[in-house]
Amino acid sequence: MNNKQQILEGSNAIAQTIRNIKPAVISAYPITPQTHIVEDLAKFKADGQADYEYVRAESEFAAASIVLGASATGVRAYSATSSQGLLLMTEVIYNIAGMRLPVVMTCANRAVSAPINIWNDQEDVMAIRDAGWILLFAENHQEAVNQHIMAFKIAEQLKLPVMVNVDGYVITHTYEPVIIPEAEQIKKYLPDYQPEPGQYLDPANPATLGALVAPAHYMEIRQELHDDLTASLKIINQEYKNFNSLIENCKLKIEN
């Protein structure tokens, strides 16, 4: 077990954490200030340091669609974006939540144009606040690391996507002391993903995801989604406790 503290750029700390979580599929399109995260993830793959499938998308809309499809086959999927990129994903963001797919995404928060502004602002994530995603906000590098690990656990328990928000430049491009839990430590807290039958596309157990429904049923489904989001805080609080008890030297607290 290696709990050595390192001085790391926030983006690199996030990328190392995602690598150690070992999702099956990663897809993203680079946009400032998210760029360093996906560059590092692509480099890990190119250098033979990771086993995930890294899919280079032609746009943020495509990247979101790719991780939707991957998650729908029953595997862990991850993406990252920022600002205009998140807005371009909006249609798929709603689909991921409505299909109850446990996708995890990083949003390096940045102002939305116009005028063009590449600096930190949370108006990008506020634009999709009611889309059905659980939104976590990291205060510093260590919280960013820890919340990404917990995000997969929370998403898979609730069958809801989770977006971890980190301040653009303030976290993504600065250096702080941080501990990156090793893959073996993470697996103790986050075992292999085992989706339930009917939750993913399986030829042996056919199912339809995101099917056409009548208005009355649509209302019920959206209400269930809202109720689960409202109830998620209890599970999030419990996962903070579970994380703190299993991952040494990386403890954090939750602020409601």
C-alpha positions as CSV (number, residue, x, y, z in Angstrom):
1,M,0.0,0.0,0.0
2,N,1.5,3.3,-1.1
3,N,0.0,6.4,0.5
4,K,2.8,8.7,-0.4
5,Q,1.9,12.4,-0.6
6,Q,3.0,14.0,-3.9
7,I,2.9,17.5,-5.4
8,L,0.7,17.2,-8.4
9,E,-1.2,19.3,-10.9
10,G,-4.9,18.9,-10.2
11,S,-5.6,17.6,-13.7
12,N,-2.9,14.9,-13.4
13,A,-4.1,13.9,-10.0
14,I,-7.6,13.4,-11.5
15,A,-6.2,11.5,-14.5
16,Q,-4.1,9.2,-12.2
17,T,-7.2,8.5,-10.1
18,I,-9.3,7.6,-13.1
19,R,-6.6,5.3,-14.4
20,N,-6.5,3.5,-11.0
21,I,-10.3,3.2,-11.0
22,K,-10.0,1.3,-14.3
23,P,-13.1,2.2,-16.2
24,A,-13.7,0.1,-19.4
25,V,-14.3,3.1,-21.7
26,I,-13.1,6.7,-21.8
27,S,-14.2,9.2,-24.4
28,A,-13.6,12.9,-24.5
29,Y,-13.0,15.9,-26.7
30,P,-10.4,18.4,-25.5
31,I,-11.5,21.8,-24.3
32,T,-9.8,24.3,-22.0
33,P,-9.4,23.9,-19.0
34,Q,-10.3,20.2,-19.1
35,T,-7.6,19.5,-21.6
36,H,-4.8,18.3,-19.3
37,I,-7.0,15.6,-17.8
38,V,-7.8,13.9,-21.1
39,E,-4.3,14.4,-22.4
40,D,-2.9,12.5,-19.4
41,L,-5.5,9.8,-19.8
42,A,-4.6,9.4,-23.5
43,K,-0.9,9.3,-22.7
44,F,-1.4,6.6,-20.0
45,K,-3.1,4.5,-22.7
46,A,-0.5,5.2,-25.4
47,D,2.3,4.3,-22.9
48,G,0.7,1.0,-22.0
49,Q,-0.1,2.2,-18.4
50,A,-3.8,1.6,-18.7
51,D,-6.2,-1.0,-20.0
52,Y,-9.3,1.1,-20.8
53,E,-10.5,1.7,-24.3
54,Y,-9.8,5.4,-25.1
55,V,-12.1,6.6,-27.9
56,R,-11.1,9.9,-29.5
57,A,-14.4,11.7,-30.3
58,E,-15.0,14.3,-33.0
59,S,-17.0,16.5,-30.6
60,E,-18.3,16.7,-27.1
61,F,-21.7,15.5,-28.3
62,A,-20.0,12.4,-29.8
63,A,-18.0,11.8,-26.6
64,A,-21.1,11.9,-24.4
65,S,-22.9,9.5,-26.9
66,I,-19.9,7.1,-26.8
67,V,-20.0,6.8,-23.0
68,L,-23.7,6.5,-23.0
69,G,-23.4,3.5,-25.4
70,A,-20.6,2.0,-23.4
71,S,-22.5,2.3,-20.1
72,A,-25.6,0.8,-21.7
73,T,-23.5,-2.4,-22.4
74,G,-22.9,-2.7,-18.6
75,V,-19.4,-1.4,-18.2
76,R,-17.9,1.6,-16.4
77,A,-17.6,4.7,-18.6
78,Y,-16.0,8.1,-18.0
79,S,-15.7,11.4,-19.8
80,A,-14.6,15.0,-19.0
81,T,-15.6,18.4,-20.4
82,S,-16.0,22.1,-19.7
83,S,-18.1,25.1,-20.6
84,Q,-19.3,25.1,-24.2
85,G,-18.4,21.5,-24.4
86,L,-20.9,20.6,-21.7
87,L,-23.6,22.7,-23.4
88,L,-23.0,20.8,-26.6
89,M,-23.5,17.6,-24.7
90,T,-26.9,18.7,-23.3
91,E,-29.1,16.4,-25.3
92,V,-27.1,13.4,-24.3
93,I,-26.7,14.6,-20.7
94,Y,-30.5,14.3,-20.4
95,N,-30.5,10.9,-22.1
96,I,-27.9,9.5,-19.8
97,A,-29.8,10.5,-16.7
98,G,-33.2,9.4,-18.1
99,M,-31.8,6.0,-19.0
100,R,-30.4,5.7,-15.5
101,L,-26.9,5.0,-16.7
102,P,-24.1,5.4,-14.0
103,V,-21.7,7.4,-16.2
104,V,-19.1,9.5,-14.3
105,M,-17.9,12.8,-15.8
106,T,-15.6,15.6,-14.8
107,C,-16.6,19.2,-15.5
108,A,-13.7,21.6,-15.3
109,N,-15.9,24.6,-14.5
110,R,-15.5,27.5,-16.9
111,A,-17.5,30.6,-18.0
112,V,-19.8,30.3,-21.0
113,S,-19.4,32.6,-24.0
114,A,-20.0,35.3,-25.2
115,P,-17.8,37.1,-24.6
116,I,-15.2,34.3,-24.7
117,N,-13.9,33.7,-21.2
118,I,-11.7,30.6,-20.4
119,W,-11.6,31.3,-16.6
120,N,-13.4,29.6,-13.8
121,D,-17.2,30.0,-13.5
122,Q,-19.9,27.5,-12.5
123,E,-22.5,28.7,-15.0
124,D,-21.7,25.8,-17.3
125,V,-22.8,23.2,-14.8
126,M,-25.7,25.4,-13.6
127,A,-27.1,25.1,-17.2
128,I,-27.7,21.4,-16.7
129,R,-28.5,21.5,-13.0
130,D,-31.9,19.9,-13.4
131,A,-30.9,17.3,-16.0
132,G,-31.0,14.5,-13.4
133,W,-27.3,14.2,-12.6
134,I,-25.8,14.1,-9.1
135,L,-23.4,17.0,-8.9
136,L,-20.4,16.9,-6.6
137,F,-18.1,20.0,-6.1
138,A,-14.5,19.6,-5.1
139,E,-12.8,22.3,-3.0
140,N,-9.2,21.1,-3.5
141,H,-7.1,18.5,-5.2
142,Q,-7.6,15.8,-2.6
143,E,-11.3,16.2,-2.6
144,A,-11.2,16.0,-6.4
145,V,-9.4,12.7,-6.2
146,N,-11.6,11.2,-3.5
147,Q,-14.9,12.4,-5.1
148,H,-14.0,10.7,-8.4
149,I,-13.6,7.4,-6.6
150,M,-16.9,7.8,-4.7
151,A,-18.7,9.0,-7.8
152,F,-18.6,5.6,-9.4
153,K,-19.8,4.0,-6.2
154,I,-22.7,6.5,-5.8
155,A,-23.6,6.3,-9.4
156,E,-23.8,2.5,-9.4
157,Q,-25.8,2.3,-6.2
158,L,-28.4,4.9,-7.3
159,K,-28.3,4.1,-11.1
160,L,-27.7,7.8,-11.7
161,P,-24.9,9.6,-13.4
162,V,-22.5,11.7,-11.3
163,M,-20.6,14.8,-12.4
164,V,-17.6,15.9,-10.3
165,N,-17.0,19.6,-10.7
166,V,-13.6,21.1,-10.2
167,D,-12.7,24.8,-10.6
168,G,-11.1,25.5,-13.9
169,Y,-7.4,26.5,-13.5
170,V,-7.9,26.9,-9.7
171,I,-7.8,23.1,-9.4
172,T,-7.0,21.9,-12.9
173,H,-3.8,23.8,-13.4
174,T,-2.4,24.4,-9.9
175,Y,-0.2,22.1,-7.8
176,E,-1.0,20.9,-4.3
177,P,0.1,18.0,-2.0
178,V,-2.2,15.0,-2.8
179,I,-2.4,11.3,-2.2
180,I,-3.5,9.0,-5.0
181,P,-4.9,5.7,-3.7
182,E,-3.5,2.7,-5.6
183,A,-5.8,0.5,-7.7
184,E,-5.7,-2.2,-5.0
185,Q,-6.9,0.2,-2.3
186,I,-9.6,1.6,-4.6
187,K,-10.9,-1.9,-5.4
188,K,-11.5,-2.6,-1.7
189,Y,-13.9,0.3,-1.7
190,L,-15.1,0.1,-5.3
191,P,-15.5,-3.6,-6.4
192,D,-16.0,-4.7,-9.9
193,Y,-19.2,-3.3,-11.5
194,Q,-22.1,-5.7,-11.5
195,P,-25.1,-4.2,-13.2
196,E,-28.5,-5.7,-12.7
197,P,-30.3,-7.7,-15.4
198,G,-32.4,-5.2,-17.4
199,Q,-30.1,-2.3,-16.6
200,Y,-28.0,-2.9,-19.7
201,L,-28.2,-4.3,-23.2
202,D,-27.7,-8.1,-23.1
203,P,-28.7,-10.4,-26.0
204,A,-29.4,-13.1,-23.5
205,N,-31.8,-10.9,-21.6
206,P,-33.2,-8.4,-24.1
207,A,-34.3,-5.0,-22.8
208,T,-35.1,-1.5,-24.2
209,L,-33.5,1.6,-22.7
210,G,-35.1,5.0,-23.1
211,A,-38.2,3.7,-24.9
212,L,-41.1,5.8,-26.0
213,V,-43.7,6.4,-23.2
214,A,-47.0,8.2,-23.0
215,P,-47.2,11.5,-21.1
216,A,-48.6,9.9,-17.9
217,H,-45.8,7.4,-17.7
218,Y,-43.2,10.1,-18.6
219,M,-44.4,12.1,-15.6
220,E,-44.0,9.1,-13.3
221,I,-40.5,8.3,-14.6
222,R,-39.3,11.8,-14.2
223,Q,-40.8,12.0,-10.7
224,E,-39.0,8.8,-9.7
225,L,-35.8,10.3,-11.0
226,H,-36.4,13.5,-9.0
227,D,-37.2,11.4,-5.8
228,D,-34.0,9.4,-6.1
229,L,-32.0,12.6,-6.6
230,T,-33.6,14.1,-3.5
231,A,-32.9,10.9,-1.5
232,S,-29.3,10.7,-2.7
233,L,-27.8,12.9,0.0
234,K,-28.3,10.2,2.6
235,I,-26.3,7.7,0.5
236,I,-23.7,10.3,-0.4
237,N,-23.2,11.0,3.3
238,Q,-22.8,7.3,4.0
239,E,-20.3,6.9,1.2
240,Y,-18.2,9.6,2.7
241,K,-18.1,7.6,5.9
242,N,-17.4,4.4,4.0
243,F,-14.6,6.0,2.0
244,N,-13.0,7.5,5.1
245,S,-12.9,4.1,6.8
246,L,-11.4,2.2,3.9
247,I,-9.0,4.6,2.2
248,E,-6.3,5.6,4.6
249,N,-4.9,9.1,4.9
250,C,-7.4,10.5,2.3
251,K,-10.2,11.5,4.7
252,L,-12.6,14.2,3.7
253,K,-15.9,15.7,4.9
254,I,-19.1,16.6,3.2
255,E,-20.8,20.0,3.3
256,N,-24.5,19.9,2.5
